[in-house]
């Protein structure tokens, strides 16, 4: 039996994660809120797990088996808030948390569904692990709302998130099978082993997200190759004006100048301190500023002509570059 409930160690680590999130000023408001809600859910869940399995308090069962539906969506949405899909965050929050709410209500209202509850929870973990991994595989430039210095650590955190969901999915599946075959005779040992693994993952996440930037990620000595790659990319974009294509991607640009995605991304990061998305948007903002001075076209049309997919993205990038809105810039 567990003498000191290991899930309570997870509660403490989740609380530490919440404290670290609060003190990271570089996290956006939406991402910070989602991660804090996630930490709160995980703290409550681990406390309920300890009460149920370590102290045999079965009255917490219903809530303890419903909260896991929210963990995957909150983790995934937290990273989406830092990504190039941030402008669609409100719709995505409604979609993903809406599904979590629907599952919660169905399971709470229809007792028969609880028979398959563990497998439904495992499916939720697996589904969001896949979505998070797909976001990670999109490369550093997917985290376009972050300063470049923080992107590597958040990508490591994404991997830890995938591992967290995968391990928890496996734990729930194995525990469900044990309840079916052995009436839960081995659950305590399984929970102990799973908790130890999760403690290591939480500790790793806390270390990486709390680690201060060392500067090594952006101040690496510049090589002649970096300078050459950025020069070629700059000349190519200026000559072809391919930046006006809103679908221009890192991969496409890298292929057109004859380098790999990684070489282009690394060179741009080290030479300019920007990711490739910001690098390309710099050309778009400059082109938009020229059009604002030279034409009387509507501001929204100028944003589209410069290559911005949405008006909100155009205004955000222009404000960042010039410290004022496109309309104010034209009047000035």
N, C-alpha and C positions, 0 to 999 in steps of 0.2 A: 504494500500500500504506500501511497505518497505521504510522507510525514510532513514535508513542507510543500504545499501545492505548487508545482512548477508553473501552472498557468498564471499564478500571481506574479511570478518574475516577468512574464510577458506583459502583465498589466503595468508594471513599473517601467518596462522598456517602451511601451506605447506612450506612457506619460512623458518619458524623456524625449521621444520623437515629437510629441506635441510641443514641448518647450523649445526644441530646436527649430521647429517650423515657425513658431511665433517670432523667434529672434532673427530669422533670415530675412533681412530687409529686401533682398533681391528677388524674393518670390513675389509674384503678382498677387493681388488681393483675392481673385477668384481661386487660384490654385491653393493659396494659403487656407482659405475657408474650407475647401473640399478636403484637403489633407488633415485639417483639424477635426472636421466631422468624422473622417475615417479613423483618426486616432481615438476619438471618443467612443465610437462604435466598438473598436477593438478592445478598449479598456473594459467596457461593460461586458462584452462577450467573454473575455478571459476570466473576469470575476465570476460570471455565471457558470462557466465551465468548472471552475474550482469549487464552487458551491455544490454543483451537481455531482461531480465525480469524486471529489476529495471528502466532502461532508455529507453526501447522499441526500441533498435537499432537492427532491424531485419537483417541488413547486415552481422552480425556475425553468423547467423544461421547455415550455411553449415559447417563451421569449428567447431563450438561448438557441433554439433551433430556427428562429426566424431572422435574427440579426445577420447571419452570414450572407443572406441574399444582397446585403447592401455593401459588403466589403469590396468585391470585385468592381462594381460600377464606380464607387467613390475613388478607388485607386486609379482606375483608368481615366476618369474625368479630370482628376487632379493633374495628370500629365497632359491631357488634351488642352487644358487651360494654358499650358506653356508652349503649345505647338502652333503650327500654321493653320490650325482649325479653330483657334480661339475665338474668332469672330462669329462662329456658329455655336458657341458654347451653350447659350441659353436653350437652343433647340435640342442639343445633345443631352443636356442635363435632364430636360423633360422626358426625352426618349428613354434614356438608360435608367434613371431613377423611377420613371413611370413603370418600367418592367419590374423593377425590384419591388415597388409598392404592390403591383398586381399579384406577383408571386406570394408576397407576404399575406395579402388579404385572402387569396384563394386557399392557402394552406391553413390560415387561421379559421376560415369559415367552413371549410369542407374537411371533416376529420378523416375521410377515406384517403385523401391525398397524402396524408402524413406517412402512409406506408412507404411511399417512394421519396420521402423528404430528403434523406441523406444523398440519394442519387441526384435529385434536383439541385441540391446545394453543390455537389461535386461538379455537376455540369456547369453551373454558374462560375465556379472558380476556373474551370478549364477554359470556358469561353472567353473570359476576360484576360486570362493568361495569354491566349492566342492573340487577342486584340492588342494587348500591351506589347507583345513581341513584334507584331507587325509595325507598330508605331516606332519601336526601337530600330527595326531594320530599315526604316526610312532614312536613317543617318542623322548626323548632328544638326543638319539644317532644318529638320522637322521641328526642333525646339526653337522656333524663330522668335519667341517672346522673351527668351533669356539672353543675358549678356554672354558673350562667347566664353568668358572665363569660367562660367558656372555650368556650361553644357556638358563637359566630360563627367563631372560628378553626378549630375542628374541622370545621365545615361547609365552610369553604374547603378544608381538607385533604381532605375527602370528594370535592370536585370535582376536586382534583388527582389523587386516587386513580382516579377514573373516567377522567380523561385519560391517566393512566399505563397503565391496562389497555387503553384504546382504541388508543393509539399502539403499544403492544407487540403487540396483536392484528393491527393493520395491518402492522407489520413482519414478523411471523411469516408472515402470509398472502403478502405480496409475495415474501419470501425463498423460501417453498415453491414458488411459481409459477416463480420464476427457476431453481430447481433442476430443475424439471420441463422447462422450455422451453430453458434455456441451460446446464444442468449447473452452476449456481451461479456463472457467470462474473461476475455483478454484485453478488455478496453483500457483498464488502468495502465497496464504495461505499454500498450500502444500509445496512449496519451502521453506517458512520460517520455518515451522516445521521440515522439513528434514534437513535444514541447521543447526538448533540448535542441532539436534541429532548428526550430523557429526562433529560439533564443539567440542562437548563433547568427541567424539571418537578420534579426532585429538589431543585434549589436553591430553587425557590419553596416547596416543602413544608417544607424545613428552616428557611427564613426565617419562614414563618407559624406553624409549631408552636413555634419557639423564641422568638418575639416575646412579650415580657412584656405582661400586660394593662395597658392605658393608663387604664382607667376610663371611657373615652368610651362604651363599649358599655352601661354601666349607670348612669352618672352624668349622662346627658344631662338638661338642664334640664326639669323637669316642666311639662307644659302643662295648661291647664284641661281640655282634651279627655281627657288621660290620667286625670286625677282623676275626671272624669265617667264614663268607661268602666268604671273599676275599681269605682266606687261602684254603678253599675247592675248590674255582674256580681255584686257582693257581695249586694246586695239581692235580686236574682233568685234566687241560690242559696239564700239564707236563707229566702225565702218559698216557693219551690217544692220545696226539698230535692232538686233534680235531681242533686245530687252523689251521692246514694245509688244512682244508676244506674251500674254499673261500666263501661258502654259509652259514657259521656259523653265526647265528644271536644271538642277546640278548635273545630272547625268548627260542631258542633252548638250549643255555648254562644254562639259569636259570632253565629250566625243568630238565636238566641232573644232576644238583646239588641239586634239590629239593626245590627251592625258587621261589618267584614270580619275574616278570620282574622288578618291582619297587624296591624290596628289593635288588636285585643284582645291579641295576643301582645306587641306593643311596649308597650302601656299597662301591662300586668301586670308585665312585666320592669322597666320604669323606675320604677313606683310601689312595687313590693314586693321587687324583687331576686330574684324567682322566675320560673320558667317556668310556663305555664298548668297543666301537670300537677301541679306542686308546690302551686300556688295552690288547685286543686280538692282535693288531698289534705289541705290544711289544714282545710277544712270537714269532711272525713271523719274526721280525727283528733279534732277537737273533738266531733263527734257521738258518736264511739266512747267518748271519755272521759266524756261525759254518761251514756251507757248503762252503762258500767262502774260508775259511782257509783249509778245509780238502779235497776239490775236485777241479778238473779242469773243472767242468761243466760250460756251458755258463751262464752268469749272468741272462739272461731272464728265463732260465730253473730253476735256483735256486729260483728266485722270485715266480714262479709258484709252485715249490715244497714246499715252505714255507707257501703257502696259499694266496698269493696276486693274486687278480683277474686280475689286469692290471699292465703293466710294469711301467706306470707313477706313480701309487700309491705306488708300491714297492720303486722306486727311491725317492719319496717324503718322505716316512716314514723312509727309511734308512738314508737319509741325515739329517733328524730331529734328529735321535737317535745318529748318529756317526759323524755328521758334515762333511761328505764327501760321495761321490758316492760309490756304491758297487765296481766298478772297481778300484777306487783309494784305497779303503780299502784292496782289495785283493793284490794290488801291494805293499802296505805298510807293 
